Amino acid sequence: MNLPPIAPHNPWMATATRKRRHVLDLDDFAEQEILDVLDAAVSMKEILGRSVPQVPILRGKTMANIFYEESTRTRLSFELAARTLSASVMNMTAKGSSVEKGESLIDTIRTIQALGADIIVMRHGESGAPYLAAQHFKGSIINAGDGRHAHPSQALLDLFTIREHLGQLKDLHVVIAGDVLHSRVARSDIWGMLRCGMRVTLCAPSTLIGDMQMWKASHPGLRISYDLDALLPHTDVLMGLRLQKERMQAGLLPALREYSTYFGISAERLDHLPKHAIVMHPGPMNEGVEIMPEAADSPRSVIETQVTNGVAIRMALLYRLSGETQA
């Protein structure tokens, strides 16, 4: 697929002569930069497998986790990644903080900066919040999920897991099935997968796809289908997405049972995949809705591996943003 060139004036774009400062999404990553992060994560995973999984690479650096939304996997993954690299870690959640007293995002960023943070890992319910934070922080911002917009580190760990299991990325066919409309993971995955030469098909009820014209305009090679069963024999990676009921408006689905019947990942559907195909899910899962327990626990499933690989990918990102290497 021929992708449009990235605008040279993009303020977030890394070049051969300038180190990347922020990771806000994958739309400004060139293919080689994505591959460089994946290659670095291979070394980081080797560190995690040692009897004493700790190295002094980021000794003297401080990472701050700022989570305005609840999180388990992402927050703990970044914390473990930072501690494995010997960085100091500060944790802040909106609940019980000055945010409840009306402190603005910018004031919070300035406070964290005054406390000596070098890198801020930020999750926020509003799309674009990490971009605003990046304008007021002298260090680096990693977007750990903003509204329905982006989740770049999840997309990178997905790519890493696919390459680890299937040996390549280019020309593989990925089917992303589920609540695309509300999924920041899907948006970042699409950028990264298409950039790496993969073929991507979205499969969901039309009410959970969103504006098809928007998708076609921003991603010319993206395909959309409403028939999951027809896609299965030609699928290398089947990725389920959580139904995000907390973000939904009424009327998007007639019934959960009907949704599961047509779009749920079941053990029966796995039988129609090619023998090499794998099943993924970014978590948390609604088992029995978008994925059945027997499918999530099947030999094809790499869901637990995704969680493990998340630490290695986040170690690689922290390392690259720390100034130890050029992007």
N, C-alpha and C positions, 0 to 999 in steps of 0.2 A: 504494500500500500504506500502510495506517495503522500506524505504528510506535508501540509503547508509549512514554510519556514517560520521559525520563531522570530518575532520582531526583535531587532537588535537593541531597541531602547528599553526592553522589559527590565525593570529595576531589580527583579528577583533572579535574573538569569545568570548562571555562573559561566565564565569563559575560561579559556586556557590560561589566562594571565591573572584571573581574579578568583579567589577562593569563594565558594558559596557561603553566604551568610545565614540564610534562612531556608527552612523546608516548610513551605506553606501548601503546596500541592505538587502534583507531578506534571502539570501542563507546561512547566518551564524546564523540565528535565529533557536533555537530549538522550537518545538511546544509549550512547556510550557511558554517560554518567550513571544511568540506571544500572548498567552492567558492572560498572566500577563499584557501586554500592553492594551489589550482589556478591561480587568477588571478595570484597572486604569482609562481608558477613561470613564467608566460608572460614576465614581465619578466626573470626570472633567465635564461631561455633566450636572450633577446635579448642579455644581457651575454655569455653564452658564445659567441655568434656574432660578437663584435667582434674586431678585429685584435689587440687587447691585452685578453684577457678577465680583467680584474681590477678590482675596485672596493674602496674603503676602508671599506665599510659596517661590518665587524666588526673593524677595526683595534683592537688592545688587548684583544681577547677571545681566550680559549684553549679549544680543543676537544680532548678526549682520546678517542681510539678505544681501547676496551677489548674485545678479542675473545678469548673463551674457546673459540671454535670457529673453524676455518679459514674464510676468506672471501677472495674476490678482488673481485667486483663491488661488493658493499656497502661494504667497507672503503675501497677506492680511490675510490669514488663520494663518500663522505662526506669523505674527505681532500681531493679536488679541489674539492668544494663549499666547504669551509672556506677553502682557500687562495685560491680565486677571490674570496671576500669579505674577504680579507686577515687572516683569523684565524690565530693560531699553532696548531700541531697537535702533539699528543703521541700516539704509538702504543704500545700495549702488547698483547702476546699472552701467553696463559697459558704457552706453551712458553718455557722459559728465564727465566721471571720468578719472583718470590717465591711465586707460586701453587704451583709445584712443590715448594716447601719447606714448604707447609702453610698459607700465609697465607690467611685467610678473606676472603670477598667484602667484608664490611664494613670490614676493615682495609685492603684494597686501595682501596676508595672513599675512605676517610679519607686515605690517602697521596696519591691523585690530587688530592683537594681541597686538601691542604696544599701541593701543587705549583702551585696557582693555577688549576686548570681551572674554567671557567665552565659548560661543557656536556660531558657524558659521553655518547658513543655506545657502546652496549653490546650485544654479542651473547653469549649464554650458552646452554649446553645444557640448563639446567633451566628449565622453565616457571615464571614468576613472579619470577625473579631480578631483573629490572629494577625491579619493584615494591618489592622489599626495598631495593635500592640507592637508590631515590627517597626512602626514609624516612631515609636517613643522609647525603644529599648536599644541600648548601645551594643548589647551582645547578640545572641542568636535566638530565634524563635522557631520551635518545631510545633507544627499544627498537629495536635492529637485528636482532632475531630472538631469541626465547627458547623453547627446546625445540620443542614442537609447538603452542605457544600463539598467537603473534602476530608479524607483521612489518609494522607500519603504514606505513613509508615505501615499501615495495614496493607495497602496495595503493594508495597515493596516486599513485605514478608510473604504475600500471596505469590508474587512472581518468583521469589527465592524458592518457595516450596514446590512450585510447579517445575522449575528447572532442576531442582534436586531429584525429583521423582521421575521426570520424563526426559531429562537430559538436554532439553532445548526449550526455547520459547517460540522462535520464528515458525510461522505457518501452523501452529497448533490452534485448534478450534475450541473456544471457551463458551459455554452456555451459562449465562447468569440468570437464574430463575428466582423470582420473588418480588419483594417490594422495592422495585427500582426507584420509584418516585421519591421515597423518603430516605434513600440510602446514600450517605456520603462515601461509604466504601465502594459502592458501584461506580460512582463518578471518578474516583481516583484510580480504581482498577481499569476502567475503560481508557483513561489517558495513558497509563503505563503499558497496558497490553497492546494497544494499537501502536504505540511508539516503538514497541519491541517486535513488531511484525506479526502479531497474533491476529486471528480472526475472532470477532466477538459477536455473539447473538444475545439479545435480551429477550427473555420469555416471561410473560406475566399477563394478567388481565389488562386490558387497555386502560382501565382506571388507575393502575399502578405503574404504568409506563411513563406517563407525563406527556409533554408536548413532543410529538413525533417529528414535527418540522424543526424544532430546536435541536433534537438529537441528530437529525440528518445534516443540519447546517454546521454543527460543531464537530461532528465525527462522520465524515462522508462514507467511510467504509463499514460503519456499524449496521448490523442487521437486527430486525425486530420480528419476533414470531409469537404466535399465540398457541402453538401446538408443541408441547414439550415432547410428547412421544415420537413425533416425526423427526425431532432433532437428535434423539439419543444415539442412533447407530453411527452418527457422524461427529460425535462429541469426544474430545480428548480430556476436557476438564468440565465437570458439572459443579457449579457453585450455587448453593442455596443462600437466600437472603432472609433475614428475620422480618416477619410482619411487624412493623413498628406501630403498634396500636396506639401508643402514647402520642404519636404525631399525626394520627389520622383524623380526618373528618368523617362524619357519618355518611353512609351511602356508597363507599368505595367498593365494598364487597357484599354480596347477598348473604353469604354464610361461610363460616370457616370450613365446614365439612365439604362444601362444594369447591372451595379453593384447594383444599388438600387433594381432592379427587383429581383435579385437572393439572395442578402445578406442584403438588407435594412430591418430595424425593423419597420413594419407597424402595424396599428390597426388590420388588417385582420390576421396577423401572431400572434398577442397576443391572439386571440381567440382560437388558437390551443395549447396554454400553459396550464399546469395544473392550477387549480383555485388558488393555493397558490403561484404560481411563481411570481417573481418580475423582473423588468427591470432596468438596471443600465447603466450609461455612465460616464466616468471620466471627460468629458468636456475638452475644449469647444466643442459644437456639431455643425456639419454641418447638420442642420435640412433640410429634404428633400433629403438627400443623404444616410447616414448610419442609420438615424432614422427619422421617420416622426413626424411632430409636434403633431399629435393626439396620437401617441405612447409615446412621451416624456412627455405629459401632462396627460396621463391616470392614473387611480387609481392604476395601477400596478407599475407605475414609482416611484422610490425612489431617483431620481437624485438630487432633492433639498435637501433631507435628507443627501445624501453623502456630500454635501457642508457643511452643519451644523455639521455633525459628524467629518469632517476634523479638525475643531477647537479643539474638545475634544481629538482626537487622538494626535494632535500635542502638546497639553498641557501635555498629558501623557508622550510623548517622552521627552519633555523638563524637566519635573519633574524627570524622571528616569535618565537622563544624568547629572542632576545638582548635584548629589551626595547625594540626599535625601533618596535614596533607593538602595538596591542591586538588580542587574538584575538576 
